[in-house]
């Protein structure tokens, strides 16, 4: 039940719009990823990228060594429950 001047199904409409926007963002991201061609040389160290890697991962821009460095440096920005939920306190 929505309050104020909003229609009763306004919340459902907003959920539908948010879901559609998220789907469109994913489709655009996937389309950009498939359009890009793989680089022959790494964007960071200029070493050649093996053909097998370029075929396995279309749009790849980094060699295995540089990509491994990026993966190790990446840290998730969310998903950590710092307050502690009731479920985590029961363990």
KETORMI-168562 format. One line per field, with one value per residue: residue number from 0; z negated, x negated, y negated of N, C-alpha, C, CB in turn. Coordinates in nm, 4 decimals. Glycine has a CB too. Layout:
<sites>
seq: c(NUM, ...)
n.pz: c(Z, ...)
n.px: c(X, ...)
n.py: c(Y, ...)
ca.pz: c(Z, ...)
ca.px: c(X, ...)
ca.py: c(Y, ...)
c.pz: c(Z, ...)
c.px: c(X, ...)
c.py: c(Y, ...)
cb.pz: c(Z, ...)
cb.px: c(X, ...)
cb.py: c(Y, ...)
</sites>
This chain:
<sites>
seq: c(0, 1, 2, 3, 4, 5, 6, 7, 8, 9, 10, 11, 12, 13, 14, 15, 16, 17, 18, 19, 20, 21, 22, 23, 24, 25, 26, 27, 28, 29, 30, 31, 32, 33, 34, 35, 36, 37, 38, 39, 40, 41, 42, 43, 44, 45, 46, 47, 48, 49, 50, 51, 52, 53, 54, 55, 56, 57, 58, 59, 60, 61, 62, 63, 64, 65, 66, 67, 68, 69, 70, 71, 72, 73, 74, 75, 76, 77, 78, 79, 80, 81, 82, 83, 84, 85, 86, 87, 88, 89, 90)
n.pz: c(0.0000, 0.1020, -0.0147, -0.0574, 0.2350, 0.4253, 0.6510, 0.5711, 0.6761, 0.7183, 0.6027, 0.7033, 0.9733, 0.9658, 0.8881, 1.1135, 1.3098, 1.2122, 1.2308, 1.5088, 1.5940, 1.4839, 1.6274, 1.8867, 1.8527, 1.8112, 2.0570, 2.2307, 2.1304, 2.1856, 2.4650, 2.5353, 2.4528, 2.6253, 2.8718, 2.8737, 2.9890, 2.9306, 2.7967, 2.9507, 2.8170, 2.4780, 2.2895, 2.0793, 2.0387, 2.2912, 2.3861, 2.6010, 2.6378, 2.6008, 2.8676, 2.7980, 2.5559, 2.6447, 2.8071, 2.6240, 2.4462, 2.5624, 2.6425, 2.4637, 2.2968, 2.1506, 2.0641, 1.9161, 1.6820, 1.6099, 1.5794, 1.3652, 1.1636, 1.1455, 1.0602, 0.8077, 0.6756, 0.6671, 0.4589, 0.2991, 0.2674, 0.1239, -0.0613, -0.2983, -0.6172, -0.8511, -1.0893, -1.1930, -1.1614, -1.3007, -1.2336, -1.1955, -1.4516, -1.5815, -1.5244)
n.px: c(-0.0842, -0.0772, -0.1535, -0.0218, 0.0114, -0.0339, 0.0351, 0.1813, 0.0310, -0.2203, -0.4667, -0.5238, -0.5446, -0.7786, -0.9649, -0.9546, -1.0537, -1.3129, -1.4194, -1.4095, -1.5871, -1.8272, -1.8564, -1.8889, -2.1319, -2.3073, -2.2828, -2.3899, -2.6514, -2.7408, -2.7189, -2.9089, -3.1348, -3.1517, -3.1855, -3.4360, -3.7650, -4.0286, -4.3431, -4.6655, -4.8975, -4.9892, -4.8276, -4.9601, -5.2293, -5.3285, -5.3910, -5.3505, -5.0222, -4.9148, -4.7720, -4.5849, -4.4801, -4.3585, -4.1588, -4.0134, -3.9193, -3.7483, -3.8131, -4.0135, -4.2620, -4.4912, -4.7952, -4.8528, -5.0089, -4.9887, -4.7110, -4.6762, -4.8002, -4.6214, -4.3939, -4.4745, -4.5042, -4.2475, -3.9774, -3.6799, -3.4156, -3.1885, -2.9560, -3.0484, -2.9517, -2.9640, -2.8438, -2.7365, -2.5146, -2.2166, -2.2231, -2.4988, -2.5896, -2.4909, -2.6490)
n.py: c(0.1178, -0.2037, -0.5323, -0.8698, -1.0706, -0.8846, -0.6119, -0.2915, -0.0811, -0.1888, -0.1299, 0.1243, 0.0562, -0.1006, 0.0923, 0.2593, 0.0819, 0.0335, 0.2909, 0.3344, 0.1329, 0.2281, 0.4657, 0.3628, 0.2222, 0.4390, 0.5699, 0.3746, 0.3624, 0.6229, 0.6209, 0.4279, 0.5618, 0.7833, 0.6647, 0.5467, 0.5995, 0.8319, 0.7385, 0.7505, 0.7069, 0.6526, 0.3998, 0.2822, 0.3814, 0.4274, 0.6810, 0.9671, 1.1034, 1.4299, 1.6228, 1.8206, 1.7246, 1.4886, 1.5927, 1.7418, 1.5503, 1.3122, 0.9746, 0.9264, 0.7352, 0.7390, 0.9144, 1.2417, 1.2195, 0.9439, 0.9236, 1.0981, 0.9503, 0.7343, 0.8721, 0.9617, 0.7204, 0.6239, 0.5540, 0.6420, 0.4044, 0.4137, 0.6197, 0.7114, 0.7722, 0.5541, 0.4826, 0.7111, 0.9548, 1.1085, 1.3756, 1.4234, 1.3913, 1.6076, 1.8224)
ca.pz: c(0.0000, 0.1129, -0.0888, 0.0068, 0.3612, 0.5184, 0.6742, 0.4883, 0.7367, 0.7529, 0.5591, 0.8019, 1.0952, 0.9444, 0.8914, 1.2537, 1.3804, 1.1654, 1.2877, 1.6524, 1.6090, 1.4547, 1.7414, 1.9989, 1.8244, 1.8353, 2.2018, 2.2890, 2.0909, 2.2611, 2.6055, 2.5486, 2.4334, 2.7411, 2.9888, 2.8663, 3.0360, 2.8401, 2.8317, 2.9763, 2.7174, 2.3500, 2.2758, 1.9737, 2.0507, 2.4344, 2.4213, 2.6854, 2.5734, 2.6784, 2.9479, 2.7238, 2.4599, 2.7201, 2.8533, 2.5082, 2.3817, 2.6584, 2.5850, 2.3611, 2.3196, 2.0685, 2.0621, 1.7960, 1.5662, 1.5710, 1.5313, 1.2316, 1.0732, 1.1259, 0.9817, 0.6690, 0.6185, 0.6570, 0.3317, 0.3072, 0.1922, 0.0453, -0.0911, -0.4298, -0.7200, -0.9592, -1.2127, -1.2412, -1.1623, -1.4021, -1.1884, -1.2180, -1.5960, -1.6312, -1.4922)
ca.px: c(0.0000, -0.1539, -0.0918, -0.0201, 0.0831, -0.0754, 0.1290, 0.1551, -0.0712, -0.3376, -0.5882, -0.5479, -0.5924, -0.9169, -1.0445, -0.9626, -1.1430, -1.4494, -1.4613, -1.4324, -1.7100, -1.9400, -1.8694, -1.9449, -2.2738, -2.3801, -2.2862, -2.4864, -2.7852, -2.7746, -2.7360, -3.0390, -3.2405, -3.1636, -3.2261, -3.5783, -3.8595, -4.1401, -4.4688, -4.7760, -5.0000, -4.9358, -4.8171, -5.0482, -5.3722, -5.3578, -5.4262, -5.2467, -4.9197, -4.9046, -4.6513, -4.4880, -4.4134, -4.2729, -4.0403, -3.9359, -3.8580, -3.7374, -3.8209, -4.1176, -4.3549, -4.6099, -4.8547, -4.8167, -5.0807, -4.9290, -4.5755, -4.6889, -4.8280, -4.4955, -4.3036, -4.5207, -4.4840, -4.1052, -3.9135, -3.5371, -3.3811, -3.0673, -2.9334, -3.0996, -2.8589, -3.0479, -2.7663, -2.7092, -2.3722, -2.1799, -2.2700, -2.6424, -2.6133, -2.4487, -2.7477)
ca.py: c(0.0000, -0.3274, -0.6417, -1.0003, -1.0861, -0.7797, -0.5017, -0.1741, 0.0051, -0.2697, -0.0599, 0.2297, -0.0091, -0.1398, 0.2157, 0.3007, -0.0105, 0.0596, 0.4187, 0.3136, 0.0553, 0.3170, 0.5567, 0.2863, 0.1978, 0.5629, 0.5937, 0.2818, 0.4045, 0.7434, 0.5839, 0.3614, 0.6615, 0.8701, 0.5864, 0.5173, 0.7009, 0.8557, 0.6734, 0.8430, 0.6781, 0.6088, 0.2546, 0.2324, 0.4153, 0.4441, 0.8186, 1.0266, 1.1857, 1.5536, 1.6401, 1.9024, 1.6359, 1.3958, 1.6656, 1.7861, 1.4340, 1.2025, 0.8408, 0.9202, 0.6248, 0.7572, 1.0474, 1.3175, 1.1652, 0.8152, 0.9497, 1.1562, 0.8389, 0.6612, 0.9559, 0.9634, 0.5875, 0.5949, 0.5874, 0.6104, 0.2844, 0.4368, 0.7587, 0.7461, 0.7284, 0.5032, 0.4742, 0.8451, 0.9871, 1.2067, 1.5066, 1.4388, 1.3984, 1.7382, 1.9254)
c.pz: c(0.0000, 0.0387, -0.0095, 0.1340, 0.4613, 0.5339, 0.5875, 0.5449, 0.7762, 0.7137, 0.6584, 0.9330, 1.0818, 0.9467, 1.0353, 1.3326, 1.3409, 1.2247, 1.4362, 1.6769, 1.5837, 1.5696, 1.8603, 1.9775, 1.8513, 1.9840, 2.2701, 2.2552, 2.1693, 2.4078, 2.6271, 2.5374, 2.5583, 2.8647, 2.9902, 2.9188, 2.9347, 2.8912, 2.8590, 2.8726, 2.5929, 2.3417, 2.1719, 1.9993, 2.1951, 2.4723, 2.5101, 2.6035, 2.6589, 2.7498, 2.8739, 2.6225, 2.5318, 2.7705, 2.7368, 2.4420, 2.4808, 2.5874, 2.4801, 2.3981, 2.2447, 2.0806, 1.9292, 1.6720, 1.5180, 1.5182, 1.3917, 1.1281, 1.0432, 1.0376, 0.8348, 0.6008, 0.5975, 0.5224, 0.3429, 0.2188, 0.1067, 0.0134, -0.2256, -0.5327, -0.8407, -1.0924, -1.2736, -1.2484, -1.2732, -1.3628, -1.2176, -1.3670, -1.6538, -1.6090, -1.6035)
c.px: c(-0.0885, -0.0807, -0.0924, 0.0613, 0.0509, 0.0340, 0.0900, 0.0454, -0.1976, -0.4675, -0.6233, -0.5992, -0.7397, -1.0096, -1.0620, -1.0591, -1.2878, -1.5036, -1.4929, -1.5614, -1.8331, -1.9636, -1.9313, -2.0932, -2.3573, -2.3900, -2.3858, -2.6288, -2.8296, -2.7975, -2.8705, -3.1523, -3.2587, -3.2100, -3.3772, -3.6625, -3.9720, -4.2646, -4.5750, -4.8857, -4.9337, -4.9357, -4.9130, -5.1957, -5.4176, -5.4103, -5.3167, -5.1499, -4.9026, -4.7687, -4.5438, -4.4114, -4.3182, -4.1471, -3.9513, -3.8609, -3.8520, -3.7381, -3.9287, -4.2186, -4.4864, -4.6629, -4.8193, -4.8831, -5.0186, -4.7873, -4.5780, -4.7168, -4.7030, -4.3996, -4.3440, -4.4948, -4.3367, -4.0520, -3.7659, -3.5041, -3.2571, -3.0570, -2.9867, -3.0039, -2.9399, -2.9736, -2.7409, -2.5597, -2.3444, -2.2292, -2.4188, -2.6744, -2.5751, -2.5518, -2.8452)
c.py: c(-0.1237, -0.4381, -0.7707, -0.9995, -0.9760, -0.6733, -0.3826, -0.0851, -0.0712, -0.1996, 0.0503, 0.1716, -0.0466, -0.0178, 0.2632, 0.2132, 0.0158, 0.1895, 0.4040, 0.2352, 0.1415, 0.4144, 0.4854, 0.2563, 0.3215, 0.5933, 0.5019, 0.3226, 0.5268, 0.7119, 0.5155, 0.4611, 0.7479, 0.7944, 0.5645, 0.6330, 0.7153, 0.7837, 0.7799, 0.8273, 0.6213, 0.4566, 0.1995, 0.2590, 0.4368, 0.5819, 0.8757, 1.1129, 1.3105, 1.5647, 1.7187, 1.8170, 1.5418, 1.4652, 1.7067, 1.6708, 1.3180, 1.0672, 0.8255, 0.8108, 0.6426, 0.8996, 1.1145, 1.2573, 1.0347, 0.8337, 1.0101, 1.0483, 0.7578, 0.7413, 0.9590, 0.8293, 0.5551, 0.6412, 0.5513, 0.4905, 0.3040, 0.5848, 0.8033, 0.6871, 0.6827, 0.4948, 0.6111, 0.8704, 1.0877, 1.3458, 1.5267, 1.4470, 1.5334, 1.8466, 1.9472)
cb.pz: c(-0.1214, 0.2615, -0.2206, 0.0365, 0.4218, 0.4701, 0.8244, 0.4721, 0.8587, 0.6846, 0.4168, 0.8267, 1.1260, 0.8115, 0.8060, 1.3181, 1.3503, 1.0119, 1.2668, 1.7156, 1.5137, 1.3242, 1.7801, 2.0179, 1.6796, 1.7628, 2.2627, 2.2405, 1.9416, 2.2469, 2.6514, 2.4427, 2.3122, 2.7687, 2.9907, 2.7233, 3.1759, 2.8253, 2.7185, 3.1161, 2.7732, 2.2346, 2.2398, 1.8435, 1.9706, 2.4768, 2.2937, 2.7965, 2.5568, 2.5865, 3.0779, 2.6516, 2.3793, 2.8383, 2.9330, 2.4068, 2.2543, 2.7423, 2.5258, 2.3456, 2.2789, 1.9223, 2.0821, 1.8114, 1.6006, 1.6901, 1.6275, 1.2291, 1.1325, 1.2621, 1.0379, 0.6630, 0.7075, 0.7714, 0.2112, 0.2660, 0.2864, 0.1209, 0.0138, -0.4507, -0.7585, -0.9225, -1.1867, -1.3774, -1.0247, -1.4230, -1.0388, -1.1541, -1.6671, -1.5663, -1.3677)
cb.px: c(0.0957, -0.1764, -0.1627, -0.1601, 0.0512, -0.2064, 0.1315, 0.2812, -0.0141, -0.3297, -0.5697, -0.4199, -0.5082, -0.9307, -0.9779, -0.8244, -1.1049, -1.4531, -1.3526, -1.3128, -1.7094, -1.9151, -1.7328, -1.8674, -2.2926, -2.3130, -2.1473, -2.4598, -2.7898, -2.6645, -2.6216, -3.0549, -3.2082, -3.0317, -3.1532, -3.6177, -3.9160, -4.1669, -4.5150, -4.8330, -5.1062, -5.0169, -4.6758, -5.0096, -5.4017, -5.4574, -5.4460, -5.3110, -4.7828, -4.9258, -4.6852, -4.5595, -4.5169, -4.3501, -4.0817, -4.0274, -3.9372, -3.6097, -3.6903, -4.1888, -4.2908, -4.5793, -5.0099, -4.8572, -5.2279, -4.9280, -4.5016, -4.8001, -4.9347, -4.4290, -4.3008, -4.6700, -4.5467, -4.0276, -3.9816, -3.4520, -3.3601, -2.9406, -2.9929, -3.2463, -2.7590, -3.1016, -2.6347, -2.7730, -2.3266, -2.0278, -2.2438, -2.7189, -2.5362, -2.3208, -2.8220)
cb.py: c(0.0000, -0.3664, -0.6623, -1.0457, -1.2199, -0.7145, -0.4614, -0.0939, 0.0741, -0.4064, -0.0004, 0.3098, -0.1344, -0.2146, 0.3265, 0.2964, -0.1573, 0.0662, 0.5250, 0.2395, -0.0644, 0.3943, 0.6148, 0.1552, 0.1530, 0.6785, 0.5742, 0.1396, 0.4337, 0.8478, 0.4917, 0.2526, 0.7504, 0.9377, 0.4512, 0.4852, 0.6641, 1.0071, 0.5772, 0.8210, 0.5794, 0.6687, 0.2159, 0.2937, 0.5399, 0.3418, 0.9065, 1.1109, 1.1076, 1.6750, 1.7097, 2.0192, 1.5552, 1.3357, 1.7891, 1.8530, 1.3931, 1.2174, 0.8044, 1.0586, 0.4944, 0.7242, 1.0403, 1.4656, 1.1429, 0.7184, 1.0428, 1.2616, 0.7486, 0.6302, 1.0978, 0.9975, 0.4830, 0.6620, 0.5124, 0.7324, 0.1686, 0.3877, 0.8406, 0.6936, 0.8420, 0.3670, 0.4047, 0.8667, 1.0430, 1.2079, 1.5230, 1.3227, 1.2892, 1.7781, 1.8897)
</sites>
